[in-house]
Every structure is written in structure tokens, then in C-alpha cells.
Amino acid sequence: MNTPDPTPVVDLIEAFRRSKTMFAALTLGVFDHLHQNPATAPSVAAQLGTHPAATEQLLDGCAALGLLVKRQDQYANHALADAYLWSGSPYYLGGYIEYSDQALYPMWGNLATALKEGTHRWTQTFGLAGPLFNHFFRTPEAQRAFLLGMHGFGMLSSPRVVTAFDLSAYRTLADLGGATGHLTIAACERYPGLRGIVFDLPGPAAMAREQVALSSARDRIQVVEGDFFQDPLPPADLYAVGRILHDWSEDKIVPLLRKIFQALPSEGALLVAEKLLHDDGVGPVSASMQSLNMLICAEGRERTLGGYTRLLREAGFATVDGWRTGSPLDAILAVKA
């Protein structure tokens, strides 16, 4: 009997080692240190205060992963590291990497218990009584780092999301829970007749003002502070929610969708940015893993287009269309009759 190739299983056994190698290198400041000038392992160790021989192992590991380039005894950032792991890049993902390392990685260690109980793991892992974000973002600096990491993801996905459908007929977009404003910025830069509103809590709203000020569409974008669960929604004929619905259970999603539906004029629409599962619920791998991540750290899950269609129609929307963008987030457009 021929046995299957064990490579997929072995790869999964070792997968966390690759993640932790990148996490450690970023936390120590390797990619910032090597951004401008190549350096040897002893000089990197001296700069970072790490053990020289161990630092060489880490740098060789990062080079094997394609994050660094090694020429003789000199290490330099690969273009990937300069784009996504150097803190000065507009596409920097470091805040989300640190969140993954400090919060998600420990909680994933309790996945088996989450599967038995069907609930998040922040209380078991950290002894926290309230929502995880209230504790992990206990300082403005922690919140800022996370939001900048999510902004990096937004820079990859939002330009694709706002071109998945022709939005040129709409006059005002209000992005609910819009964070740093990346989706609103991408939409207003793509559609010159569109005005935008970033609607979020005071902390994210302050960061959104910074990012909006850098946009060529800044004169058409307003930042408004508010809670989309509690406060009246700003008037708009197009609302958006990105990475919002997957956080919550249906008993919270449906009332929010109904609130949005009621606020829309006739022929208004809701643009949803989420990663779509395949119709049978299996894959893409990133969506399936993110669904388990929602079990670990929130109250929700990822869904199929059919799952979102059911919720949107229950809220009153007449037509629902989906589009796979090839980016970290897909797009759904629900239109009010």
C-alpha cells in the first residue's frame, strides 16, 4: 500500500515556527534596523542587545523564509520586509503582527476548549472579564499600533473592494466602524462624485483624521465620532461595514443590518467587506482559519455568500450580490428596493 505524501502534515507541524520567527524578528526591531543598511549578525546583536550566535540563527531563519537577503556575512531586508515589516511603510502590518503574537497566539493555545464550549478564550487565557479589545487596547499606543496594522491590510484590500461594483451612482458613503478610513479614502479617490464619512469611536476617528489629511480626496471626506450600535447613523445613500459583521453573532448582526436598512433611502445600498467562505463552507484556507479565529477572540464567524444573503434579506434588502476580489477581503453589495 502506498502511503500519501506526508509533506502537508509536516508543514502544519512546523507552521507556527515560521510565524514565531517573524514575530520575534519584528518585535526585536530587526527589520527597522536593516531597512537602510546591511549589517552582520554581531552588529545586529550589539544594536538589539541580543546574543550574537542566537541572532545569527534568527537572521538565517528570516533569510530562509524570504524576509531577509544574506550576502556573505551581511543581512539586508528583502523587498517584502521593507513593504510590510518596516515600521515606516504605509503598508506596515506590524501592529497586527504584534497583536497576533501577544493576544491571538496564546488564545489559540486554548482552541480545544473553545471547541468544547463554543465561546471565546480571552477569559481563560488572560483572566479578563470584559471584551478583549478593552484590555489589549488599554493604552492609546496599543490601540494605535493595532489600527495601523489593520490599516496596512486595508491598503491591500480596500482598493479592490470599492471597484468590485460600480459605485458611481451613489452620492454619500458612510463607513460604519471605518477605523483609519482606508475604505472611504479608496472609494472617494476612485469615484470623484462621491462624498465620504468615516464613522467610528473617538480613538479610531482621531487616526482617521490623520489618514484622510494625506488623501487627494480629503476635501470630500468627513470624520464623525459615534457608535453604530447606539447612535443615529449619519445620512448616506451608501453604507459600508468592513470586518464588522464577522465579529458578532446573528442576534447582534440582524438588528444592525435592519438599522442600516431603515436609514437608507430607496435604491440605497450597503457594501460589506468580509472574507467569503466557499459555498460548502470549506475554504479558502484563510477564510476558514479566520472563522476559527473569530471563535477564539470574538463572538462571530466567517460566512458564505449564501449566509450573508440570508441575513441581509432578513433585514429587508431586495438584492444581494457578491464578488471575490483576490485580496484579503471580498465584497458584497445589498440594495434596498
ZATISE-760061 format. One record per residue (C-alpha): x, y, z. Coordinates in Angstrom, 1 decimal, always signed. Layout:
// ZATISE-760061
xx  yy  zz
X  Y  Z
...
//
This chain:
// ZATISE-760061
xx  yy  zz
+0.0  +0.0  +0.0
+1.4  +3.4  -1.0
+1.2  +6.0  +1.8
+0.3  +9.6  +1.0
+3.0  +12.3  +0.8
+3.4  +13.5  +4.5
+4.5  +16.9  +3.4
+1.2  +18.7  +4.2
+1.1  +17.2  +7.7
+4.8  +18.0  +8.4
+4.3  +21.5  +7.0
+1.4  +22.1  +9.5
+3.5  +20.7  +12.4
+6.2  +23.3  +11.6
+3.9  +26.2  +10.6
+3.9  +28.0  +14.0
+7.7  +28.1  +14.0
+7.7  +30.3  +10.9
+5.2  +32.7  +12.4
+7.1  +33.0  +15.6
+10.3  +33.6  +13.8
+8.8  +36.6  +12.0
+7.0  +37.7  +15.2
+10.3  +37.7  +17.2
+12.3  +39.5  +14.5
+9.7  +42.2  +14.2
+9.4  +42.6  +18.0
+13.1  +42.9  +18.4
+13.3  +45.5  +15.6
+15.3  +43.5  +13.1
+13.5  +44.9  +10.0
+13.7  +48.5  +11.1
+17.4  +48.1  +11.9
+18.2  +46.6  +8.4
+16.0  +48.9  +6.4
+18.7  +51.3  +5.3
+22.0  +49.4  +5.6
+23.0  +45.8  +5.5
+24.7  +44.5  +8.7
+26.4  +41.4  +10.1
+24.8  +39.3  +12.8
+27.3  +40.6  +15.5
+26.4  +44.2  +14.7
+22.7  +43.5  +14.7
+23.1  +41.7  +18.1
+25.0  +44.6  +19.5
+22.4  +47.1  +18.3
+19.4  +45.0  +19.6
+21.0  +43.7  +22.8
+20.7  +40.0  +21.8
+23.0  +37.0  +21.9
+25.3  +37.1  +18.8
+25.1  +33.4  +17.9
+21.4  +33.2  +18.6
+20.9  +36.3  +16.5
+22.7  +34.7  +13.6
+20.3  +31.8  +13.8
+17.3  +34.1  +13.8
+18.6  +36.1  +10.8
+19.4  +32.9  +8.9
+15.8  +31.8  +9.7
+14.4  +35.0  +8.3
+16.5  +34.7  +5.2
+15.3  +31.1  +4.7
+11.7  +32.5  +5.0
+12.4  +35.1  +2.3
+12.2  +38.0  +4.6
+15.9  +38.9  +4.6
+18.7  +38.5  +2.0
+22.1  +37.2  +3.0
+25.2  +38.0  +1.0
+28.4  +36.6  +2.5
+28.0  +37.7  +6.2
+25.8  +40.7  +5.5
+22.0  +40.7  +6.0
+19.5  +43.1  +4.4
+15.8  +43.4  +4.1
+14.0  +41.7  +1.3
+11.5  +43.9  -0.6
+8.8  +42.1  +1.3
+10.2  +43.1  +4.6
+10.6  +46.8  +3.5
+7.0  +46.8  +2.3
+5.2  +45.1  +5.2
+7.6  +44.8  +8.2
+9.4  +48.1  +8.2
+7.6  +50.5  +10.5
+7.9  +53.4  +8.1
+6.0  +51.8  +5.3
+2.4  +52.8  +4.5
+1.7  +49.1  +4.2
+3.2  +48.2  +7.6
+1.5  +45.2  +9.2
+3.5  +45.3  +12.4
+0.6  +46.3  +14.7
-1.5  +43.3  +13.7
+1.6  +41.1  +13.9
+2.2  +42.2  +17.5
-1.5  +41.6  +18.3
-1.2  +38.1  +16.7
+1.9  +37.4  +18.8
+0.7  +38.8  +22.1
-3.0  +38.1  +22.1
-4.1  +35.6  +19.3
-1.2  +33.1  +19.7
-1.8  +32.5  +23.4
-5.6  +32.2  +22.9
-5.1  +29.7  +20.0
-3.4  +27.5  +22.6
-6.9  +27.0  +24.1
-8.6  +26.2  +20.8
-9.7  +22.7  +22.0
-11.6  +24.2  +25.0
-13.2  +26.8  +22.6
-14.4  +23.9  +20.5
-15.9  +22.2  +23.6
-17.6  +25.3  +24.9
-18.3  +27.3  +21.7
-17.0  +30.5  +23.3
-14.1  +33.0  +23.1
-10.9  +32.3  +25.1
-9.9  +35.7  +26.4
-11.1  +35.0  +29.9
-9.4  +31.6  +30.0
-6.2  +32.9  +28.6
-5.8  +36.3  +30.3
-8.4  +36.2  +33.1
-10.2  +39.1  +31.5
-13.9  +39.8  +32.4
-14.7  +42.2  +29.7
-14.2  +42.3  +25.9
-10.6  +41.5  +24.8
-10.2  +44.8  +22.9
-10.9  +46.8  +26.1
-7.9  +45.2  +27.7
-5.5  +44.7  +24.8
-6.0  +48.4  +23.8
-5.8  +49.7  +27.3
-3.3  +52.4  +26.2
-3.5  +54.7  +23.2
-0.2  +53.4  +22.0
-1.5  +49.8  +21.8
-4.7  +50.9  +20.0
-2.7  +52.9  +17.5
-0.3  +50.1  +16.7
-3.2  +47.7  +16.1
-5.1  +50.2  +13.9
-2.1  +50.9  +11.9
-1.6  +47.2  +11.3
-5.2  +46.9  +10.2
-4.7  +50.0  +8.0
-1.9  +48.0  +6.2
-4.4  +45.3  +5.5
-6.9  +47.9  +4.4
-4.4  +49.4  +1.9
-4.3  +45.9  +0.3
-8.0  +45.2  +0.2
-10.0  +48.4  +0.1
-9.0  +49.5  -3.5
-10.2  +46.1  -4.7
-13.4  +46.2  -2.6
-14.5  +49.6  -3.9
-14.0  +48.5  -7.5
-15.8  +45.2  -7.2
-19.1  +47.0  -8.0
-19.8  +50.3  -9.9
-20.5  +52.7  -7.1
-20.5  +55.9  -9.3
-24.3  +56.3  -8.9
-24.0  +57.0  -5.1
-23.5  +60.4  -3.6
-22.5  +59.8  +0.0
-20.7  +56.8  +1.5
-20.8  +56.3  +5.3
-18.3  +53.7  +6.5
-19.5  +52.4  +9.9
-16.7  +51.4  +12.1
-14.4  +52.8  +9.5
-11.3  +52.8  +11.6
-8.4  +54.7  +9.8
-10.7  +55.5  +6.9
-8.9  +53.3  +4.3
-12.1  +52.2  +2.6
-13.6  +55.6  +2.5
-10.4  +57.1  +1.1
-10.1  +54.4  -1.6
-13.8  +54.9  -2.6
-13.6  +58.7  -2.8
-10.3  +58.6  -4.7
-11.9  +56.1  -7.2
-15.2  +58.0  -7.6
-14.8  +61.8  -7.9
-18.6  +62.4  -7.4
-18.7  +60.6  -4.0
-18.5  +62.2  -0.6
-17.4  +60.1  +2.3
-18.0  +59.8  +6.1
-15.8  +57.8  +8.4
-18.0  +56.9  +11.4
-16.2  +55.4  +14.4
-15.4  +55.7  +18.1
-13.1  +58.7  +19.2
-9.8  +56.7  +19.2
-10.1  +55.4  +15.7
-11.7  +58.6  +14.5
-8.6  +60.6  +15.6
-6.4  +58.3  +13.5
-8.8  +58.5  +10.5
-8.4  +62.3  +10.5
-4.6  +61.8  +10.1
-5.0  +59.4  +7.2
-7.7  +61.5  +5.5
-5.5  +64.5  +5.6
-3.0  +62.6  +3.4
-5.6  +61.8  +0.7
-6.2  +63.7  -2.5
-9.9  +63.3  -1.7
-9.6  +64.9  +1.8
-12.0  +67.8  +0.9
-14.8  +65.3  +0.3
-14.3  +63.2  +3.4
-15.6  +63.9  +6.9
-14.8  +62.0  +10.1
-17.7  +61.7  +12.6
-17.5  +60.1  +16.0
-20.1  +57.7  +17.1
-21.1  +54.1  +18.0
-23.1  +52.4  +15.2
-24.9  +50.2  +17.7
-26.0  +53.0  +19.9
-26.1  +56.3  +18.0
-28.1  +57.5  +14.9
-26.3  +56.8  +11.7
-25.1  +59.7  +9.5
-27.3  +60.2  +6.5
-26.0  +58.4  +3.3
-27.2  +56.5  +0.3
-24.4  +54.0  +0.6
-23.2  +52.5  +3.9
-20.2  +50.2  +4.3
-19.2  +47.8  +7.0
-15.7  +46.2  +6.8
-14.5  +43.4  +9.1
-17.5  +44.2  +11.3
-20.2  +41.6  +10.7
-17.8  +38.7  +11.3
-17.2  +39.8  +14.8
-20.7  +39.3  +16.0
-23.4  +36.7  +16.5
-26.6  +36.9  +14.5
-28.6  +38.3  +17.3
-26.4  +41.5  +17.1
-25.9  +41.5  +13.3
-29.6  +41.4  +12.2
-30.6  +44.4  +14.4
-27.6  +46.4  +13.0
-28.5  +45.5  +9.4
-32.1  +46.5  +10.0
-30.9  +49.8  +11.4
-28.8  +50.4  +8.3
-31.7  +49.4  +6.0
-34.1  +51.8  +7.7
-31.6  +54.6  +7.4
-31.2  +54.1  +3.7
-33.3  +55.9  +1.0
-34.9  +53.8  -1.7
-32.3  +52.3  -4.0
-29.6  +52.9  -1.4
-27.1  +50.1  -0.7
-24.9  +48.5  +1.8
-21.3  +47.5  +0.9
-20.0  +44.6  +3.0
-16.2  +43.8  +3.1
-15.6  +40.4  +4.6
-13.7  +37.2  +3.6
-16.2  +34.8  +2.0
-16.2  +31.1  +2.6
-16.8  +28.9  -0.4
-20.5  +27.8  -0.8
-19.9  +24.5  +1.1
-18.2  +26.3  +3.9
-14.8  +24.7  +3.2
-12.0  +27.2  +2.4
-10.4  +29.3  +1.2
-7.9  +28.4  +3.9
-7.5  +32.0  +5.0
-11.3  +32.3  +5.5
-11.6  +29.0  +7.3
-8.7  +29.9  +9.7
-10.2  +33.4  +10.2
-13.5  +31.8  +11.1
-11.8  +29.8  +13.9
-10.0  +33.0  +14.9
-13.4  +34.6  +15.4
-14.4  +31.7  +17.6
-11.2  +32.3  +19.7
-11.4  +36.0  +20.1
-14.8  +37.3  +19.3
-18.5  +36.2  +19.1
-18.8  +35.6  +15.4
-17.5  +33.6  +12.4
-16.9  +33.9  +8.7
-19.8  +33.1  +6.4
-20.6  +32.1  +2.9
-22.3  +34.4  +0.4
-25.4  +32.5  +1.0
-25.1  +33.1  +4.7
-24.8  +36.8  +4.3
-27.6  +36.9  +1.7
-30.0  +35.3  +4.2
-29.1  +37.8  +6.9
-29.3  +40.8  +4.5
-32.7  +39.7  +3.1
-34.0  +39.1  +6.6
-33.1  +42.7  +7.3
-35.1  +43.8  +4.3
-32.6  +44.1  +1.4
-34.0  +43.2  -2.0
-30.9  +42.1  -4.0
-27.6  +40.8  -2.8
-24.5  +40.2  -5.0
-21.0  +39.0  -4.0
-17.6  +39.3  -5.6
-14.3  +37.6  -4.7
-11.7  +40.3  -5.0
-8.5  +38.2  -4.7
-7.5  +40.4  -1.8
-7.7  +39.9  +2.0
-11.4  +40.9  +1.8
-14.2  +40.1  -0.6
-17.2  +42.4  -1.4
-21.0  +42.1  -1.1
-23.5  +44.7  -2.3
-27.0  +44.7  -0.9
-29.5  +47.1  -2.4
-32.8  +48.4  -0.9
-35.8  +48.3  -3.2
//
